[in-house]
Every structure is written in structure tokens, then in C-alpha cells.
Amino acid sequence: MKKVLIATDKPFAKEAVESIESIGKNAGYEVVKLEKYTSKEQLLEAVADVDAMIIRSDIADRDVMNAAKNLKIVVRAGAGYDNIDLSAATEKGVVAMNTPGQNSNAVAELAFGMMVYSARGGFDGKTGSELRGKTLGIHAYGNVGKYVAQIAKGFGMKLFAFDPFLKDSDIEADGITPVHSVEELYKKCQYVSLHIPANEKTKKSINKDLLSVMPKGAVLVNTARKEVIHEDDLLAIMTERNDFRYLSDIAPDCAHVFEEKFSGRFFFTPKKMGAQTEEANINAGIAAINQIIAFLENGDMKYKVN
């Protein structure tokens, strides 16, 4: 009997776990859980005899790959997969996958929740501003970007998008204006919503050159990864421009500087919360177990990332 481990320091919603267990059982798989674990040693012990593993933000590094002698596939229930050591997985013959699109609406709604909260001054009772009529740039028009665009249309915002992997027609089909450089996007838009992955090309790519060209009242919204931000440059912009605001789904390493110097001009969630909805939990968990079964039974590698 094939064995699937759900290894989640931050557990799935109860309904998600029940669905994963039910789907696995119906396929003839044994599903075991490691939830709220407190040490890496617990994870290394748990992976020793499993054929497949589902994780969330948990770290599947080289040590994990070495300890998991029978592991054939690891699925990150979510879009990002920088918590998987892809090189180690490839060396060990382990297929790594993500579940793109399953938490996209949750992330998009969080981005707008932060924008509204900031525009209205944290609901402090003072006069704020509206999103209607403001320019919004979507940096990477993928699954999350498309949901952001849908919500933005309801707010009456003017929409632009930059994505070098898409044709203009792909973006225009959704009623969005494409731009042809990242610099143009930042120059045109008061609000920019970030949806790029963290990789060698993108880390620290959101720098002073980009941020300095944003219009007055600029707001950078980051529901991607903190690593894509050049933090020293961001601090410089925040210092030079008292009109600049930064909203993020994960606190930067320099969060203490924001707290000391930039009160009222930033918002950070207490932990990464983009996918923290019951619906996203359930969608991503079900997608993960279905992808594992499709791979182990039929060799389906549609969402392979390594």
C-alpha cells in the first residue's frame, strides 16, 4: 500500500484533511499526518517510509530528501515552491509539484483588504481616500493577477499589467492595458500589486530604480515573497518620500525600522496569510492528493516544477 504523508506545521482546515484522507483511502493509499510538529527531527522521522508528501510552507530540503528513502513525489499545496530544494529533489529522482490557482482568489482578496485598510487610514476615524479611479499595475498577470484584476474592476480602478510571458492579446482579452516594460508599469501606476515568484532573477529586483518612478501617493502591495524586495532600497524610498506606502503579506527583515520611522505608512500581516482561508485550504489540499494519485497511477506530471 502506498503511503502519503501530510506534513504541516500549520495544519490544513479540518475539512481539507478529511477530504485528503477520503480521496487517498478510496484510491487504496494510506494517509498519515504530522501536524504542528516542533522539530526538524520529527519531520525526518516521519518521511522515512512514505511514497508521497504534501506540504504547505514546510521546508523540504536536502536533509528531507535524503531521509525519505521511498519518496517519489512532494506536492506543495499552494503556488510558491521555494520551500522545496528542487536540485536535491531532482538528484533523488523525486518529482516536485505545486497546486497553481487553488489559493489565487484568497491572495487577491487579501491584497484588496490591505489596500482598502491603508486607503482609509487603518479605519482611524480620519478622512481617507478611495480606490475608484486610481491606477493599479499588476506585476505578473498569472492566476492571482487575474483575480486581482476582477476585483479591481469592481472598484472602478484603471488597470495595467506587465507579464513578459504573455502576449498583449492575452491581457487585452480581459480588458486590461498591457505595458511592455516593468519600468513603464511602475511609472504609470499609483498602486502596484506584486505577483512574481522568488528566484535568482527576481530576488531584490524591486529596487530603488523602480520604486522612485512611481507617482505621488505610491502604494506597493506585496503578496508574493519578501525576497523580491531590495529592502535597503525600499527603506531609502520610504525615507525620501513621505507619500510612499508599503503593504505586505509578510513582514520584511527590516520591519523594526518601519515600526520606528514610518508609522501609518505600512501594514504587515502577522504571518503569511494569503492562502489562509478555509476555501483555499480545501482547494489546495484536494488538488495535492489528486495530483499525487494521478502521478503515481498514471505518470501525470502536469504541475511538475523541477
C-alpha positions in Angstrom: 0.0 0.0 0.0 1.4 3.4 -1.0 1.8 5.9 1.9 1.1 9.6 1.8 2.3 12.0 4.5 0.6 15.3 5.2 3.4 17.3 6.9 2.0 20.6 8.0 3.5 22.8 10.7 0.4 25.0 10.0 -2.3 22.3 9.6 -4.9 22.3 6.8 -8.5 23.1 7.7 -10.3 20.1 9.2 -12.5 19.6 6.1 -9.3 19.7 3.9 -7.7 16.9 5.9 -10.8 14.8 5.8 -11.1 15.2 2.1 -7.4 14.3 1.5 -7.9 11.2 3.7 -11.1 10.2 2.0 -9.7 10.6 -1.5 -6.5 8.7 -0.6 -8.4 5.9 1.1 -10.6 5.5 -2.0 -7.5 5.2 -4.1 -6.1 2.5 -1.8 -3.5 4.7 -0.2 -2.6 5.1 3.5 -2.6 8.7 4.6 -0.7 9.7 7.7 -0.3 13.1 9.3 2.4 15.1 11.0 0.8 18.3 12.3 2.1 21.2 14.4 5.5 19.5 14.7 8.1 21.3 16.7 11.4 20.0 15.3 13.0 19.0 12.0 13.9 15.6 13.5 10.2 14.8 13.7 9.8 15.5 10.0 12.8 13.5 9.1 11.5 10.5 11.1 8.0 10.9 9.5 9.2 10.9 5.9 11.4 7.8 6.3 8.9 5.3 4.7 6.5 7.4 2.6 5.9 7.4 -1.1 4.5 10.9 -1.3 4.3 14.0 0.8 2.0 17.0 0.9 3.4 20.2 2.5 2.4 23.8 2.9 5.1 26.3 4.0 7.1 23.4 5.4 10.8 23.0 4.3 11.5 20.1 2.1 15.3 20.4 1.9 18.2 18.1 1.1 18.0 16.5 4.5 14.4 15.6 4.0 15.1 14.2 0.6 17.9 12.1 2.0 15.8 10.8 4.8 12.8 9.9 2.6 14.2 6.7 1.0 10.9 5.8 -0.8 9.8 9.3 -1.7 8.6 9.7 -5.3 6.7 13.0 -5.2 6.3 16.0 -3.0 3.5 18.5 -3.6 3.5 22.0 -2.2 -0.2 22.9 -1.6 0.0 26.4 -2.9 1.5 28.4 -5.8 5.0 29.1 -4.4 7.5 26.3 -4.1 10.7 28.0 -3.0 10.5 25.9 0.2 11.4 22.8 -1.8 15.0 22.1 -2.7 14.5 21.4 -6.3 18.0 20.4 -7.0 18.0 17.8 -4.2 14.6 16.5 -5.4 15.9 16.1 -8.9 19.1 14.3 -7.8 17.0 11.9 -5.7 14.5 11.3 -8.6 11.7 13.0 -6.7 9.0 14.9 -8.6 8.2 18.3 -7.1 4.8 19.9 -7.8 2.8 22.9 -6.7 -1.0 23.5 -7.0 -1.3 26.7 -9.0 -4.5 28.6 -8.9 -6.1 26.9 -5.9 -5.5 29.8 -3.5 -5.4 32.6 -6.0 -8.7 34.2 -5.0 -7.7 34.2 -1.3 -4.5 36.0 -2.1 -6.2 38.6 -4.3 -8.9 39.3 -1.7 -6.1 39.9 0.9 -4.3 42.3 -1.4 -7.5 44.4 -1.7 -8.2 44.1 2.0 -4.8 45.7 2.7 -5.4 48.3 0.1 -8.7 49.4 1.5 -7.4 49.3 5.0 -4.5 51.6 4.0 -6.5 53.9 1.9 -8.9 54.5 4.8 -6.0 55.2 7.3 -6.4 51.9 9.1 -10.0 53.0 9.9 -8.7 55.6 12.4 -11.7 57.9 12.0 -9.9 60.4 9.9 -10.5 61.3 6.2 -9.1 58.7 3.9 -9.1 58.1 0.1 -10.9 55.9 -2.4 -9.6 53.3 -4.8 -12.0 54.2 -7.6 -10.3 56.0 -10.4 -6.8 55.1 -9.2 -4.3 53.3 -11.4 -3.4 49.8 -10.5 -0.4 47.9 -12.0 -0.4 44.1 -11.9 3.2 42.9 -11.9 2.8 39.3 -13.3 -0.6 38.5 -14.8 -0.9 34.9 -13.7 -3.6 33.2 -11.6 -3.5 35.7 -8.7 -3.1 38.7 -11.0 -6.3 37.7 -12.9 -8.3 37.6 -9.7 -6.8 41.0 -8.6 -8.0 42.4 -12.0 -11.5 41.1 -11.5 -11.8 42.7 -8.1 -10.2 45.9 -9.2 -12.8 46.3 -12.0 -15.5 46.3 -9.3 -13.7 49.1 -7.5 -13.5 51.1 -10.8 -9.7 51.2 -10.9 -7.7 51.8 -14.1 -5.8 48.6 -14.8 -2.4 47.9 -16.4 -0.4 44.7 -16.4 3.1 43.6 -17.2 4.0 40.0 -17.9 6.8 39.1 -20.3 5.5 35.6 -20.8 2.1 36.7 -22.2 1.1 38.2 -25.5 -0.7 41.6 -25.4 -3.8 39.9 -26.7 -3.9 37.6 -23.7 -4.0 40.6 -21.4 -6.3 42.8 -23.6 -8.8 40.0 -23.7 -9.6 40.6 -20.1 -10.0 44.4 -20.6 -6.5 45.2 -19.2 -4.0 47.5 -20.8 -0.6 45.7 -21.3 2.6 47.6 -20.8 5.9 46.5 -22.3 8.4 47.1 -19.5 8.4 46.8 -15.8 9.6 50.4 -15.6 6.6 51.6 -17.6 4.3 49.8 -15.2 5.7 51.4 -12.1 5.8 54.9 -13.7 2.1 54.7 -14.7 0.6 53.3 -11.6 -0.1 54.7 -8.1 -0.8 51.2 -6.9 1.4 48.2 -7.9 0.4 44.6 -6.9 3.3 42.2 -6.9 2.8 38.6 -8.0 6.2 37.5 -9.2 8.0 34.3 -7.9 11.2 34.4 -5.8 14.0 33.1 -8.0 17.6 34.1 -8.9 16.3 36.6 -11.5 13.7 38.3 -9.3 15.2 38.4 -5.8 15.8 42.0 -4.8 14.6 43.1 -8.3 12.1 45.5 -6.8 14.6 48.3 -6.2 15.0 52.0 -6.0 15.1 52.5 -9.7 11.6 51.1 -10.0 10.1 52.5 -6.8 11.4 56.0 -7.4 9.4 56.4 -10.6 6.1 55.7 -9.0 3.6 58.6 -8.9 2.8 60.7 -5.9 0.8 58.7 -3.3 2.5 55.4 -4.4 1.5 52.1 -2.7 3.4 48.9 -3.2 1.4 45.8 -2.4 3.4 42.6 -1.9 1.6 39.3 -1.6 4.4 37.5 -3.3 7.7 36.9 -1.4 9.7 39.3 0.8 12.9 38.2 -1.1 11.9 40.0 -4.3 12.2 43.4 -2.4 15.5 45.1 -2.2 14.9 46.2 1.4 17.7 48.8 1.7 16.3 50.5 -1.4 12.8 50.3 0.0 13.9 51.9 3.2 15.6 54.7 1.2 12.4 55.4 -0.7 10.3 55.4 2.4 12.8 57.9 4.0 12.9 60.2 0.9 9.2 60.1 0.1 6.7 60.6 2.9 3.9 59.8 0.4 5.1 56.2 -0.2 3.4 53.3 1.5 4.2 49.6 1.6 1.7 46.8 2.3 2.9 43.2 2.6 1.7 39.8 3.3 4.9 39.1 5.1 7.0 41.4 7.2 10.4 42.3 5.8 13.6 41.7 7.7 13.7 45.4 8.4 10.2 45.6 10.0 11.6 47.2 13.1 12.7 50.2 11.1 9.2 50.6 9.7 7.8 50.5 13.2 10.3 53.1 14.4 10.2 55.5 11.5 7.1 55.0 9.2 4.1 54.8 11.4 0.8 54.9 9.4 2.6 54.2 6.1 2.8 50.4 6.2 0.9 47.3 7.1 2.3 43.8 7.5 0.2 40.7 8.3 1.4 38.9 11.5 2.3 35.8 9.3 1.9 35.0 5.6 -1.8 34.8 5.2 -2.6 34.9 1.5 -3.7 31.3 1.4 -5.2 31.3 5.0 -8.8 30.7 4.1 -10.8 27.6 4.6 -11.7 27.6 0.9 -8.1 27.8 -0.2 -7.0 25.2 2.3 -9.6 22.8 0.9 -8.9 23.5 -2.7 -5.1 23.2 -2.4 -5.3 20.0 -0.3 -7.7 18.3 -2.6 -5.6 19.3 -5.6 -2.4 18.0 -4.0 -3.8 14.5 -3.2 -5.4 14.2 -6.7 -2.0 15.2 -8.3 -0.2 12.6 -6.3 -2.6 9.9 -7.3 -2.5 11.0 -11.0 1.3 10.8 -10.9 1.7 7.5 -9.1 -1.0 5.8 -11.1 -0.7 7.3 -14.5 2.6 9.2 -14.6 0.9 12.6 -14.9 3.4 15.3 -14.4 1.4 18.3 -15.5 2.4 20.5 -12.5 6.0 19.4 -12.2 8.3 22.3 -11.2 11.7 20.6 -11.2 
